[in-house]
Amino acid sequence: MVSLPILHFNDVYRVQPFKLTPSSKGTIDVTQFAAMLNDARDQWPERPDGHRDGLVLFSGDVFSPSTESSVTRGSHMVPVMNELRPDVSMTGNHDFDFGYPHLSKLVQDTKFPWLLSNVVDTTTGRVPEPLHEFQVLERAGVRIGVIGLIEKEWIGTISSWPSNFKYRDIADVGRDLSMRLRDPVGEYRCDIIISLTHARIPNDIQFAKVLAAHSPAVQDSKSTAMTHGIDLILGGHDHLYYISKGVTSWDGYDVNEPVLGAEQDEGDVLIVKSGTDFRDLSEFVLELEDTPEGSIRNKLIKSIRGKRHCTQSGSESSERMAKLLEKLLSSVSSTLKAPICKTDVELDCRSSLVRTEESASGNWFADVLRHAYDDALCVKTGGGSDGVLICGGTIRGDSTYGPGTVTLGDILEILPFQDPIVVIEIDGETLWAALESALSTWPAQEGRFPVVSGFRVSWDSRRPAGQRVLGVWLVSEPSGSVSSTPSHSGLSTPVSTSVANLLQDASGTATPVSQKPTDIWQVAREKGGRMYKIVTREYMAEGHDGFEALKDSKYLVDDESGQMMSTLVRKYLLGYRFINSLARAKSFSEVSFLNVNSIAAIQREKARQDRWSKTRDVASKWRYTASRALRRSRAHYRDHFAVAINEHMSGVDCFDGDKARKFQPHEDEDSGSDEKTRSSGHEAGDEKDSEDDDLVLIHPTVDGRLRDNGRK
């Protein structure tokens, strides 16, 4: 009998101190988790090479989401993970949040291998580089094959998923790898195979059954010695601690406690899922027994005994990790002063405004969010989102910004919340009910006041609460849209209108801005019928702050696939700046693009800038900017999100991720930015001026999408 010690964790995001619950007095952080992991690992026997004789395994999701990753795009987690020193990791869905090109950089700077076994790059016929199909390690005299399998479901929620990445059936891959890794005359000759997974509990249970990751109790009655498959699943993706009933024993966890989604766990499988956010660590020992000669599996798990370690407030911290974090967070703080866009009007985020009436700031943020997940939604549902419903309380800062530069710190101050942006599917009745509730507390400055995009809402503040919404209209996409034509089920006949919007210029004068004809569909207040894909906050989708109507809606992008609002806004601005800088360059023929669509996006922006340059007087330019802001198509937003995830953004990113990944905080922000400006296609010259010119110019506007007839 051989004993194999293993440590496992998954889905870790926040490195700064946080409370376990809102009522907790103390906090925990990654420094305490690091000390706990090191203490457990140090108990293992030492190998001849000086390393410990056991395995530390990680099941994905580390580079996003968090407040810090909104700044660093995950780079700060590279040295953190290098300090934790897992032997093998696999990629999770959130590791793709900033696009595969950027993930490749992050992975290459870590000091351990990353797996993605059941995805093939069709251009090479192999697992995408620099990821691996499997790893073979020897511990305690046992040859262990480690593979990494993902479920198909979350691929459809990733806007950054490369089109040349093909999913392979998890059962087929598991069996194929078992045959390769266990071949007695092959190169690897593995005794056991452990599968890291990033999947929901029901899928993990199904995988375990299909691939015969059976418990010792089942092995006693029906041995799998002659069956190809895997021996144990170590899972991620579900942010909960779960141990299957098939383990021999587990301190600190009741395997008989009901777990939603684990109904098919009949004590016949072996699965370990280790919580989230550096809260939990699983420590366990596999007792392995030799099988008869000629068996497919050289060893079987005779017992698995484990313990749940919980990070505790006040527990010992790792001094090395604490020093590392001090450097990393210092570089993050200095980057908050960096400008990321310019606004030619005041960005008013005062609570007295955003919680009582339509605001330019709310409109701009909502418009950005509307198309953040369109690529994923088009794959999943055949079309992008229909609109956005967030609330005025989402927009913080309680101040005004600009006209002038807006810094990264400003964006994080305005959008501080860490709950993800999700997409739900609701009917007309639910949308009306949510809007009625959002408007019910006016004129009190409550956070629930609505902020919308994609819809026109007419309401009357003079009417009683619950009866204030007069009408809701779905606004069709302007020219350039890539969305599908909406179904007419539950909507009235579209009305083609030539809209003349009254906007206020800097002097306060109302200026008519002509738009192209726009189709609108009235949203009927009825159950069933036409369903709407609505971008919103998880906080609201859970029914908080008066949005009970949204509770229990179907998720198209859920909380574990969604990203933070600040991250999405930053991604949009990065892509926009990348396109803007190259559109301004005399030539970008020498730039090596990773995606052919990026060139078309730059050419469209270059044509727009040419039209702008022909508009000479200031008033005309202002009207052109304002009208364009109202008529921006789905394609406009899609361009900027797509470029941000398909190309390397280092040349326009105010945070030096390369330095962070190599333990080096910023020394000179300006010099780093100058280097990046040169790399993005500009010729030598006044690079500081060039950098300022490359900043995106935004023009938030009030366009009457939330019209109060009671205050005309």
C-alpha positions in Angstrom: 0.0 0.0 0.0 1.3 3.4 -1.0 0.3 6.8 0.5 0.0 9.8 -1.8 -0.6 13.3 -0.1 -2.4 16.0 -2.1 -3.4 19.6 -1.5 -6.1 21.2 -3.7 -7.7 24.6 -4.2 -9.6 26.4 -6.9 -11.3 29.7 -7.9 -9.3 32.3 -6.1 -9.6 36.0 -6.8 -9.1 38.5 -4.1 -5.7 39.1 -2.5 -6.5 42.0 -0.2 -8.1 41.4 3.2 -11.9 40.8 3.2 -14.6 39.8 5.6 -15.9 36.2 5.3 -19.4 37.6 6.0 -20.7 41.2 6.3 -21.0 40.8 10.1 -17.5 39.3 10.6 -15.3 41.3 12.9 -12.0 40.1 11.4 -10.7 39.6 7.8 -8.7 37.0 5.9 -6.4 37.3 2.9 -4.0 35.3 0.7 -1.1 35.7 3.1 -2.9 33.5 5.7 -3.9 31.0 3.0 -0.2 30.8 1.9 0.9 30.1 5.4 -1.7 27.4 5.8 -0.7 25.8 2.5 3.0 25.9 3.3 2.5 24.4 6.8 0.6 21.4 5.3 3.1 20.9 2.5 6.1 21.1 4.9 4.8 18.0 6.7 5.5 15.9 3.6 8.7 13.8 3.3 11.5 15.5 1.3 12.5 14.1 -2.1 16.1 13.8 -3.2 15.8 17.0 -5.2 14.8 18.9 -2.1 11.2 19.3 -3.0 8.3 17.8 -1.0 6.9 14.4 -1.9 3.3 15.2 -2.6 1.1 17.2 -5.0 -0.4 20.7 -4.9 -3.1 21.0 -7.6 -5.2 24.0 -8.7 -8.5 23.7 -10.7 -8.7 27.1 -12.5 -10.0 30.7 -12.2 -7.3 33.0 -10.8 -6.7 36.0 -13.1 -10.2 37.5 -12.9 -12.4 38.9 -11.5 -11.3 41.3 -8.7 -10.8 45.0 -8.2 -7.1 44.5 -8.7 -7.6 42.6 -11.9 -9.6 45.5 -13.3 -6.3 47.4 -13.1 -3.7 44.7 -13.8 -5.7 42.4 -16.2 -4.6 39.5 -14.0 -0.8 40.2 -14.0 -0.7 40.7 -10.3 -1.8 37.1 -9.7 1.2 35.6 -11.6 3.7 36.2 -8.7 1.1 35.3 -6.2 0.6 31.9 -7.8 4.3 31.4 -8.3 4.7 31.9 -4.6 2.0 29.3 -3.8 3.8 26.9 -6.1 1.2 24.5 -7.4 2.6 21.5 -9.3 -0.1 21.7 -12.0 -3.0 24.0 -12.8 -5.8 24.1 -15.3 -7.5 27.0 -17.0 -11.0 28.1 -15.9 -13.5 30.3 -17.7 -12.5 33.5 -16.0 -8.9 33.0 -17.0 -10.1 33.9 -20.5 -11.7 37.2 -19.4 -9.0 39.4 -21.0 -8.7 37.2 -24.1 -6.5 34.3 -25.0 -3.5 36.4 -26.3 -3.2 38.0 -22.8 -3.8 34.6 -21.0 -0.9 33.2 -23.0 1.3 35.9 -21.5 0.1 35.3 -18.0 0.6 31.5 -18.3 4.1 31.9 -19.8 5.3 33.9 -16.8 4.1 31.3 -14.3 6.5 28.6 -13.1 4.2 25.6 -13.4 2.3 24.0 -16.3 -1.3 24.8 -17.2 -3.7 22.2 -18.7 -6.6 22.3 -21.2 -7.0 18.7 -22.3 -10.2 18.7 -24.3 -9.8 21.8 -26.5 -8.0 21.7 -29.8 -6.7 24.6 -31.8 -7.9 23.6 -35.3 -5.0 25.6 -36.9 -2.4 23.2 -35.3 -4.5 20.1 -34.4 -3.1 20.3 -30.9 -4.0 21.8 -27.5 -3.6 25.6 -27.7 -0.1 26.8 -26.9 1.3 27.4 -24.3 -1.2 25.1 -22.5 -0.6 21.4 -22.1 -2.7 18.3 -22.8 -1.5 16.5 -19.7 1.4 16.2 -17.2 3.1 13.2 -15.8 4.7 13.4 -12.3 6.2 10.9 -9.9 5.5 11.2 -6.2 5.9 8.6 -3.5 7.0 6.2 -6.1 3.7 6.5 -8.0 3.5 7.7 -11.6 0.6 10.1 -11.8 -1.0 11.4 -15.0 -2.8 14.8 -14.5 -5.3 16.0 -17.1 -7.6 19.1 -17.2 -11.1 18.8 -18.5 -13.7 21.5 -19.0 -17.5 21.4 -19.5 -18.9 22.7 -22.8 -21.5 24.9 -21.1 -19.3 27.8 -20.0 -17.6 28.1 -23.4 -20.8 29.7 -24.7 -20.5 32.5 -22.1 -17.0 33.6 -23.1 -17.0 36.5 -25.6 -13.2 36.0 -26.0 -13.4 32.3 -26.9 -11.3 31.9 -30.1 -13.2 30.6 -33.1 -10.5 28.2 -33.9 -10.7 26.5 -30.5 -12.8 23.3 -30.8 -14.3 21.5 -27.8 -13.9 17.8 -27.6 -16.2 15.5 -25.7 -15.0 15.1 -22.1 -15.7 11.3 -22.0 -13.9 10.7 -25.3 -10.8 12.7 -24.2 -10.8 11.0 -20.8 -10.7 7.5 -22.4 -8.2 8.5 -25.1 -5.8 9.9 -22.5 -6.3 6.9 -20.3 -5.2 4.6 -23.1 -2.1 6.8 -23.9 -1.0 7.4 -20.3 -1.6 3.9 -19.0 -0.1 2.0 -21.9 2.3 -0.5 -20.3 4.7 -0.4 -23.1 4.2 3.3 -23.9 6.2 6.4 -22.8 4.2 7.3 -19.7 3.1 4.1 -18.0 1.0 6.0 -15.4 -0.3 4.2 -12.3 -3.2 6.5 -11.7 -4.9 9.5 -13.5 -6.2 12.5 -11.7 -8.5 14.9 -13.6 -8.7 18.5 -12.7 -12.0 19.9 -13.9 -13.7 23.2 -14.3 -17.4 22.3 -14.3 -20.6 22.4 -12.4 -21.3 19.7 -9.7 -23.9 17.8 -11.8 -21.4 17.6 -14.7 -18.6 16.5 -12.5 -20.7 13.7 -11.1 -21.7 12.6 -14.6 -18.1 12.7 -15.7 -17.0 10.7 -12.7 -19.6 8.0 -13.4 -18.8 7.8 -17.2 -15.1 7.7 -16.6 -15.3 5.3 -13.7 -13.8 7.6 -11.0 -15.3 5.2 -8.5 -15.2 5.2 -4.7 -13.4 2.5 -2.7 -16.8 1.0 -1.7 -17.7 0.5 -5.4 -14.3 -0.9 -6.1 -14.8 -3.6 -3.4 -17.8 -4.9 -5.3 -16.9 -4.1 -8.9 -13.3 -3.4 -9.6 -12.4 -0.9 -12.4 -8.9 -2.4 -12.8 -9.8 -3.5 -16.3 -11.6 -0.2 -17.3 -10.1 2.8 -18.9 -10.9 6.2 -17.4 -9.8 8.4 -14.5 -9.4 7.7 -10.7 -10.3 11.0 -9.1 -11.8 14.4 -10.0 -10.5 17.6 -8.4 -13.0 20.3 -9.5 -13.5 24.0 -9.7 -16.1 26.5 -11.1 -18.7 26.0 -8.3 -17.8 28.5 -5.6 -18.6 26.1 -2.8 -16.9 23.4 -0.8 -18.1 19.9 -1.7 -16.8 16.4 -1.1 -18.6 13.5 -2.6 -20.1 10.8 -0.4 -17.6 8.2 -1.7 -14.6 9.4 0.4 -13.5 7.2 3.3 -13.5 10.1 5.8 -13.3 13.9 5.8 -12.6 16.1 8.9 -14.5 19.4 9.0 -17.1 18.4 6.4 -20.4 16.4 6.5 -20.6 14.4 3.3 -24.3 13.6 4.1 -25.3 17.3 4.1 -27.6 17.9 1.0 -25.9 19.9 -1.7 -27.9 21.5 -4.5 -26.8 19.8 -7.8 -25.3 16.8 -6.1 -28.5 14.7 -6.1 -26.9 12.0 -8.3 -24.1 11.5 -5.9 -24.9 8.0 -4.6 -21.6 7.4 -2.8 -20.1 5.8 -6.0 -17.8 8.6 -7.2 -14.7 10.5 -5.9 -14.9 14.3 -6.3 -13.3 17.1 -4.3 -14.2 20.8 -4.8 -12.4 23.2 -2.6 -14.4 26.4 -2.2 -13.3 29.8 -3.4 -11.3 33.0 -2.7 -8.6 31.5 -0.5 -11.2 30.5 2.1 -10.6 26.8 1.9 -7.8 24.2 1.3 -8.3 20.5 0.9 -5.7 18.2 2.3 -6.0 14.5 1.8 -4.1 11.2 1.4 -4.8 8.5 -1.2 -4.0 5.0 -0.1 -3.2 3.1 -3.3 -3.3 -0.6 -3.8 -1.6 -2.6 -6.6 -3.9 -4.4 -9.0 -3.2 -7.9 -10.5 -0.6 -8.1 -13.2 -2.1 -7.4 -16.7 -4.7 -4.9 -15.4 -5.3 -1.6 -17.2 -5.1 0.4 -14.0 -1.9 -0.4 -12.1 -3.2 0.9 -8.9 -6.6 1.6 -7.3 -7.6 4.0 -4.6 -8.3 1.9 -1.5 -9.1 4.8 0.7 -9.2 8.6 0.6 -9.0 10.4 3.9 -9.1 14.2 4.0 -9.5 17.4 6.0 -11.0 20.8 5.2 -8.7 23.7 6.2 -10.5 27.0 6.6 -8.6 30.3 6.6 -9.3 32.0 9.9 -9.2 35.7 10.9 -6.1 36.3 13.0 -4.3 33.2 11.8 -0.6 33.2 10.9 0.5 35.0 7.7 3.3 34.2 5.3 5.9 36.9 5.6 7.2 36.3 2.0 3.7 36.6 0.6 3.1 39.8 2.6 6.2 41.4 1.2 5.3 40.4 -2.3 1.8 41.9 -2.0 3.2 45.1 -0.6 5.2 45.6 -3.9 2.3 44.5 -6.1 -0.4 46.6 -4.5 2.0 49.6 -4.6 2.2 49.3 -8.3 -1.6 49.0 -8.6 -2.1 52.2 -6.5 0.3 54.2 -8.6 -1.5 53.2 -11.8 -4.8 54.6 -10.5 -3.6 58.1 -11.4 -3.1 57.2 -15.0 -5.6 58.8 -17.5 -7.6 56.3 -19.6 -10.0 58.6 -21.5 -11.1 62.2 -21.9 -14.6 63.6 -21.7 -15.6 66.7 -23.5 -18.5 67.3 -21.1 -18.9 67.0 -17.4 -19.4 63.4 -16.2 -21.9 64.1 -13.4 -22.1 61.2 -10.9 -23.7 63.0 -8.0 -26.2 60.9 -6.2 -28.8 63.7 -6.3 -28.7 63.4 -10.1 -28.2 59.7 -10.9 -30.8 58.6 -8.4 -33.6 60.9 -9.5 -33.4 61.4 -13.3 -31.8 60.2 -16.5 -28.1 61.1 -16.5 -25.5 61.3 -19.1 -23.1 59.3 -17.0 -25.6 56.5 -16.5 -26.4 56.4 -20.2 -22.8 56.1 -21.2 -22.0 53.3 -18.8 -25.2 51.4 -19.8 -24.4 51.8 -23.5 -21.0 50.3 -22.9 -22.4 47.4 -21.0 -25.1 46.6 -23.5 -22.8 44.9 -26.0 -20.1 43.5 -23.6 -21.3 39.9 -24.0 -22.6 40.0 -27.5 -20.2 37.5 -29.0 -21.1 34.9 -26.4 -24.8 35.7 -26.7 -24.7 35.4 -30.5 -23.2 31.9 -30.2 -25.6 30.9 -27.5 -28.9 32.5 -28.6 -28.3 33.7 -32.2 -28.3 37.4 -31.3 -26.9 40.0 -28.9 -28.5 41.6 -25.9 -31.7 43.6 -26.1 -30.9 46.2 -23.5 -29.5 47.1 -20.1 -31.2 47.6 -16.8 -29.0 48.7 -13.9 -29.7 51.3 -11.2 -28.5 54.7 -10.1 -27.0 53.3 -7.0 -24.5 51.4 -9.2 -22.9 54.8 -10.0 -20.8 56.1 -7.1 -18.3 58.8 -6.5 -21.0 61.4 -5.7 -18.9 63.9 -7.6 -18.3 65.4 -11.1 -15.4 64.4 -13.4 -14.1 66.5 -16.2 -14.4 68.0 -18.7 -10.9 66.7 -19.4 -9.1 63.5 -18.4 -10.7 60.6 -16.5 -8.3 58.4 -14.6 -8.4 54.7 -14.0 -8.9 55.5 -10.3 -11.9 57.6 -11.2 -13.5 54.7 -13.0 -12.9 52.4 -10.0 -14.3 55.1 -7.7 -17.4 55.5 -9.8 -17.9 51.7 -10.2 -16.6 50.1 -7.0 -18.9 47.1 -6.8 -17.5 43.6 -7.2 -20.7 41.7 -8.1 -20.6 40.6 -11.8 -22.6 41.9 -14.7 -24.9 39.1 -15.8 -27.5 38.6 -18.6 -31.0 37.3 -17.8 -34.0 36.5 -20.0 -37.3 38.1 -19.0 -40.7 38.8 -20.5 -42.5 42.1 -20.9 -44.4 41.8 -17.6 -41.1 41.3 -15.6 -39.5 44.3 -17.3 -42.5 46.5 -16.6 -42.6 45.3 -13.0 -38.9 46.0 -12.5 -39.2 49.5 -13.9 -42.3 50.2 -11.7 -40.4 49.2 -8.6 -37.3 51.2 -9.7 -39.4 54.3 -10.1 -41.7 53.8 -7.1 -39.5 55.6 -4.5 -39.0 58.8 -6.5 -38.3 61.6 -5.4 -36.3 59.9 -2.6 -32.7 59.4 -3.6 -32.9 55.7 -3.6 -30.3 53.5 -5.4 -33.0 51.6 -7.3 -33.7 54.5 -9.8 -33.3 52.9 -13.2 -30.5 53.3 -15.7 -31.3 51.8 -19.1 -29.9 51.2 -22.6 -31.7 49.8 -25.6 -35.1 50.9 -24.4 -37.1 54.1 -24.3 -39.2 54.5 -21.1 -41.9 57.0 -20.6 -43.1 57.6 -17.1 -45.0 60.1 -15.0 -43.7 61.1 -11.6 -47.1 62.7 -10.7 -48.8 59.3 -10.7 -48.9 56.9 -7.7 -46.1 54.5 -7.1 -46.7 51.3 -9.0 -48.5 53.1 -11.8 -45.9 55.4 -13.1 -44.7 53.6 -16.2 -46.6 54.9 -19.3 -44.8 52.9 -22.0 -41.7 50.9 -22.8 -40.2 50.6 -26.3 -37.4 48.5 -27.6 -35.2 50.5 -29.9 -33.8 48.8 -32.9 -30.1 48.9 -33.8 -28.9 51.7 -36.1 -27.1 50.9 -39.3 -24.0 48.8 -38.7 -25.8 46.4 -36.3 -24.8 42.8 -36.3 -27.7 41.7 -34.2 -30.6 39.6 -35.5 -33.9 41.2 -36.2 -36.0 40.9 -33.0 -39.0 38.6 -33.0 -42.4 40.4 -33.2 -44.0 38.1 -30.6 -45.5 40.3 -27.9 -44.6 43.6 -29.6 -46.6 46.0 -31.6 -45.9 46.8 -35.2 -42.6 48.7 -35.5 -42.9 52.4 -35.9 -40.3 54.1 -38.2 -39.6 57.5 -36.9 -37.3 60.3 -37.8 -36.1 61.4 -34.4 -35.0 65.0 -33.6 -33.4 64.9 -30.2 -32.8 68.0 -28.2 -29.4 68.0 -26.6 -27.8 70.7 -24.5 -24.4 72.0 -25.6 -21.8 73.4 -23.2 -23.6 76.7 -23.1 -26.9 75.1 -22.1 -28.5 75.8 -25.5 -30.8 73.1 -26.8 -29.5 71.9 -30.2 -31.5 69.6 -32.5 -29.6 66.6 -33.7 -31.0 64.7 -36.7 -30.8 61.0 -36.6 -31.4 58.3 -39.2 -34.8 56.7 -39.1 -35.1 54.4 -36.1 -37.5 51.5 -35.6 -39.0 51.0 -32.2 -41.2 48.2 -30.9 -43.6 48.7 -28.0 -43.0 46.3 -25.2 -46.3 44.7 -24.2 -46.9 44.2 -20.5 -47.7 40.5 -20.7 -46.4 37.2 -19.3 -44.7 35.0 -21.8 -44.5 36.0 -25.4 -41.5 38.0 -26.5 -38.5 37.4 -24.2 -35.8 40.0 -23.7 -32.1 39.5 -23.0 -31.2 42.0 -20.3 -27.8 43.0 -19.1 -27.9 43.8 -15.4 -26.0 43.4 -12.1 -26.1 40.1 -10.2 -27.1 42.1 -7.2 -30.3 43.1 -9.0 -30.9 39.8 -10.6 -31.0 38.2 -7.1 -33.9 40.5 -6.2 -32.1 43.1 -4.1 -32.9 46.8 -3.7 -36.5 46.4 -4.8 -35.9 44.3 -7.9 -37.8 41.2 -6.7 -39.4 40.9 -10.2 -36.0 39.9 -11.6 -35.4 37.1 -9.1 -35.4 33.5 -10.4 -35.0 34.7 -14.0 -33.2 32.5 -16.5 -29.5 33.3 -16.7 -27.8 33.5 -20.1 -24.6 34.7 -18.5 -24.5 33.9 -14.8 -22.5 35.1 -11.9 -19.6 32.7 -12.4 -19.2 33.7 -16.0 -19.9 37.4 -15.7 -17.3 40.1 -15.2 -17.2 43.2 -13.0 -18.6 46.4 -14.4 -15.3 48.3 -14.0 -13.5 45.5 -15.8 -15.8 45.6 -18.8 -15.6 49.4 -19.0 -11.8 49.2 -18.9 -11.8 46.5 -21.6 -13.9 48.7 -23.9 -11.6 51.7 -23.4 -8.5 49.7 -23.9 -9.8 48.4 -27.2 -11.0 51.8 -28.2 -7.6 53.3 -27.5 -5.8 50.6 -29.4 -8.0 51.3 -32.5 -7.7 55.0 -32.0 -3.9 55.0 -31.8 -3.5 53.0 -34.9 -6.1 54.8 -36.8 -4.2 58.0 -36.2 -0.9 56.5 -37.3 0.4 57.2 -40.8 0.7 53.5 -41.4 0.1 50.3 -39.4 1.4 48.0 -42.1 4.3 46.8 -39.9 2.0 45.9 -37.0 1.5 42.2 -36.6 -2.2 41.6 -35.9 -3.5 38.4 -34.3 -7.0 38.7 -35.8 -7.9 39.9 -39.3 -11.0 41.6 -38.0 -8.9 44.1 -36.1 -7.7 45.7 -39.3 -11.2 46.3 -40.5 -12.1 47.9 -37.2 -9.1 50.3 -37.4 -10.0 51.2 -41.0 -13.6 52.0 -39.9 -12.2 54.3 -37.2 -9.8 55.9 -39.6 -12.6 56.7 -42.0 -14.6 58.3 -39.1 -11.6 60.4 -38.1 -11.3 61.6 -41.7 -14.9 62.7 -41.7 -14.3 64.4 -38.4 -11.3 66.4 -39.7 -13.5 67.8 -42.5 -15.9 69.3 -40.0 -14.2 72.5 -39.2 -16.2 74.7 -36.8 -16.5 73.8 -33.1 -20.3 73.8 -33.0 -20.5 71.5 -36.0 -18.0 69.1 -34.5 -19.9 69.1 -31.2 -23.1 68.3 -33.0 -21.4 65.6 -35.0 -20.0 64.0 -31.9 -23.4 64.2 -30.1 -25.3 62.7 -33.0 -22.8 59.9 -33.4 -23.0 59.1 -29.8 -26.7 58.5 -30.1 -26.4 56.5 -33.3 -23.5 54.2 -32.4 -24.3 50.7 -33.6 -23.7 47.3 -32.0 -20.8 47.0 -34.4 -19.1 50.0 -32.8 -19.0 48.5 -29.3 -18.3 45.0 -30.7 -15.2 46.3 -32.5 -13.7 47.7 -29.3 -14.5 44.7 -27.1 -13.3 42.3 -29.7 -10.0 44.1 -30.3 -9.3 44.2 -26.5 -9.6 40.4 -26.3 -8.1 39.5 -29.6 -4.9 41.6 -29.6 -2.1 42.3 -27.1 -3.1 45.5 -25.2 0.3 46.1 -23.6 1.1 49.0 -25.9 -1.9 51.0 -24.7 -2.2 49.7 -21.1 -1.4 52.2 -18.4 -0.4 49.2 -16.1 2.9 47.6 -16.8 1.9 43.9 -16.5 5.3 42.6 -17.6 7.0 44.3 -14.6 4.3 43.1 -12.2 4.6 39.5 -13.4 8.3 39.6 -12.7 7.9 41.0 -9.2 8.9 44.6 -10.2 6.7 47.5 -9.2 6.6 50.6 -11.5 9.6 52.9 -11.4 8.6 55.4 -14.0 5.1 55.5 -15.3 5.9 58.1 -18.1 8.8 56.1 -19.5 6.7 52.9 -19.5 3.9 54.7 -21.3 6.2 56.2 -23.8 7.6 52.8 -24.7 4.1 51.5 -25.2 3.1 54.4 -27.4 6.0 53.7 -29.7 5.1 50.1 -29.8 1.5 50.8 -30.9 2.6 52.3 -34.2 3.6 55.9 -33.7 6.8 57.4 -35.2 9.3 59.2 -32.9 8.4 62.7 -31.8 6.6 64.3 -29.0 5.4 61.1 -27.5 3.7 62.6 -24.5 1.4 64.7 -26.8 0.9 61.6 -28.9 -0.1 59.6 -25.9 -2.7 62.3 -24.9 -4.0 62.4 -28.4 -4.5 58.6 -28.3 -6.8 58.9 -25.3 -10.4 58.1 -26.2 -12.7 61.1 -26.2 -16.1 60.3 -24.8 -19.3 62.4 -25.0 -21.9 61.2 -22.5 -25.4 62.6 -23.3 -28.9 62.7 -22.1 -31.1 61.6 -25.0 -34.5 61.2 -23.5 -34.5 57.5 -23.2 -36.0 57.8 -19.7 -38.6 60.6 -20.1 -40.6 61.9 -17.1 -43.8 63.4 -18.5 -44.5 64.9 -15.1 -41.5 67.2 -15.4 -41.5 68.3 -19.0 
